Amino acid sequence: MMINHPMKGSPDIANYASLTAFGRFAYCDEVANAVLFVASDEASYMTGSIVMVDGGASAMQPSHTQLTEGREHYLRTYGAPSA
């Protein structure tokens, strides 16, 4: 989880923010509101759910199918890595 905070971090920190659909880190209240909803009676029918509060970063990552196809292409092209 990436939260917008005044504390300085890595010089590449802006690059991490660009990995989200929003192009920025979350604000604390955005994450807190998701937690409050899941803990509330409004979410009483939710069970075993994963709620991603990541600004769309996970949606911008390759899917399992894309990763598998990429691996298969690599193996066809270069063969299995030697141990």
SEZA-387464 format. One record per residue (C-alpha): residue in three letters; z, y, x; residue number from 1. Coordinates in Angstrom, 3 decimals. Layout:
# residues N
<rec 'ALA'; <Z; Y; X>; NUM>,
...
***
This chain:
# residues 83
<rec 'MET'; <0.000; 0.000; 0.000>; 1>,
<rec 'MET'; <-0.914; 3.394; 1.332>; 2>,
<rec 'ILE'; <1.204; 6.320; 0.186>; 3>,
<rec 'ASN'; <0.538; 9.995; 0.839>; 4>,
<rec 'HIS'; <3.476; 11.154; 2.936>; 5>,
<rec 'PRO'; <3.899; 14.127; 5.271>; 6>,
<rec 'MET'; <4.957; 11.840; 8.145>; 7>,
<rec 'LYS'; <2.219; 11.658; 10.777>; 8>,
<rec 'GLY'; <0.870; 8.277; 11.808>; 9>,
<rec 'SER'; <-2.100; 6.921; 13.683>; 10>,
<rec 'PRO'; <-4.891; 9.372; 14.531>; 11>,
<rec 'ASP'; <-7.167; 7.051; 12.540>; 12>,
<rec 'ILE'; <-5.086; 7.457; 9.377>; 13>,
<rec 'ALA'; <-7.849; 9.399; 7.590>; 14>,
<rec 'ASN'; <-10.149; 6.419; 8.080>; 15>,
<rec 'TYR'; <-7.746; 4.227; 6.126>; 16>,
<rec 'ALA'; <-7.814; 6.642; 3.200>; 17>,
<rec 'SER'; <-11.609; 6.463; 3.155>; 18>,
<rec 'LEU'; <-11.347; 2.728; 2.382>; 19>,
<rec 'THR'; <-10.177; 3.520; -1.152>; 20>,
<rec 'ALA'; <-12.418; 4.403; -4.073>; 21>,
<rec 'PHE'; <-10.460; 7.648; -4.426>; 22>,
<rec 'GLY'; <-10.768; 8.474; -0.721>; 23>,
<rec 'ARG'; <-7.076; 9.301; -0.468>; 24>,
<rec 'PHE'; <-3.675; 7.703; -0.305>; 25>,
<rec 'ALA'; <-1.530; 7.176; -3.397>; 26>,
<rec 'TYR'; <1.099; 9.659; -4.424>; 27>,
<rec 'CYS'; <4.581; 8.199; -4.824>; 28>,
<rec 'ASP'; <4.622; 8.918; -8.561>; 29>,
<rec 'GLU'; <1.363; 6.975; -9.047>; 30>,
<rec 'VAL'; <2.951; 3.854; -7.585>; 31>,
<rec 'ALA'; <6.247; 4.480; -9.377>; 32>,
<rec 'ASN'; <4.482; 4.833; -12.740>; 33>,
<rec 'ALA'; <2.857; 1.422; -12.302>; 34>,
<rec 'VAL'; <6.232; -0.113; -11.450>; 35>,
<rec 'LEU'; <7.868; 1.571; -14.439>; 36>,
<rec 'PHE'; <5.162; 0.254; -16.757>; 37>,
<rec 'VAL'; <5.492; -3.323; -15.524>; 38>,
<rec 'ALA'; <9.279; -3.097; -15.896>; 39>,
<rec 'SER'; <9.062; -1.602; -19.396>; 40>,
<rec 'ASP'; <8.948; -3.206; -22.833>; 41>,
<rec 'GLU'; <5.327; -2.021; -23.070>; 42>,
<rec 'ALA'; <4.420; -4.779; -20.600>; 43>,
<rec 'SER'; <6.386; -7.482; -22.432>; 44>,
<rec 'TYR'; <3.324; -9.737; -22.828>; 45>,
<rec 'MET'; <2.443; -9.649; -19.122>; 46>,
<rec 'THR'; <3.326; -12.790; -17.210>; 47>,
<rec 'GLY'; <2.291; -13.868; -13.741>; 48>,
<rec 'SER'; <0.054; -10.847; -13.289>; 49>,
<rec 'ILE'; <-0.875; -9.102; -10.075>; 50>,
<rec 'VAL'; <-1.163; -5.363; -10.539>; 51>,
<rec 'MET'; <-3.093; -3.754; -7.711>; 52>,
<rec 'VAL'; <-2.062; -0.147; -7.120>; 53>,
<rec 'ASP'; <-4.381; 0.460; -4.199>; 54>,
<rec 'GLY'; <-6.765; 3.195; -5.306>; 55>,
<rec 'GLY'; <-9.605; 0.716; -5.548>; 56>,
<rec 'ALA'; <-9.347; -0.460; -1.921>; 57>,
<rec 'SER'; <-9.335; -4.120; -2.975>; 58>,
<rec 'ALA'; <-12.395; -3.573; -5.170>; 59>,
<rec 'MET'; <-14.290; -2.251; -2.166>; 60>,
<rec 'GLN'; <-13.606; -5.359; -0.071>; 61>,
<rec 'PRO'; <-16.057; -8.261; 0.113>; 62>,
<rec 'SER'; <-15.576; -10.957; -2.504>; 63>,
<rec 'HIS'; <-14.690; -14.553; -1.674>; 64>,
<rec 'THR'; <-18.311; -15.505; -2.425>; 65>,
<rec 'GLN'; <-19.647; -12.855; -0.054>; 66>,
<rec 'LEU'; <-17.281; -13.987; 2.691>; 67>,
<rec 'THR'; <-18.235; -17.638; 2.173>; 68>,
<rec 'GLU'; <-21.960; -16.838; 2.207>; 69>,
<rec 'GLY'; <-21.486; -14.773; 5.364>; 70>,
<rec 'ARG'; <-19.635; -17.626; 7.065>; 71>,
<rec 'GLU'; <-22.299; -20.141; 6.042>; 72>,
<rec 'HIS'; <-25.036; -17.828; 7.351>; 73>,
<rec 'TYR'; <-23.178; -17.456; 10.649>; 74>,
<rec 'LEU'; <-22.778; -21.239; 11.000>; 75>,
<rec 'ARG'; <-26.470; -21.830; 10.220>; 76>,
<rec 'THR'; <-27.491; -19.200; 12.738>; 77>,
<rec 'TYR'; <-25.035; -19.762; 15.596>; 78>,
<rec 'GLY'; <-23.403; -23.130; 14.875>; 79>,
<rec 'ALA'; <-19.708; -23.898; 14.783>; 80>,
<rec 'PRO'; <-17.560; -22.165; 17.397>; 81>,
<rec 'SER'; <-16.467; -24.407; 20.251>; 82>,
<rec 'ALA'; <-12.782; -25.113; 20.651>; 83>,
***
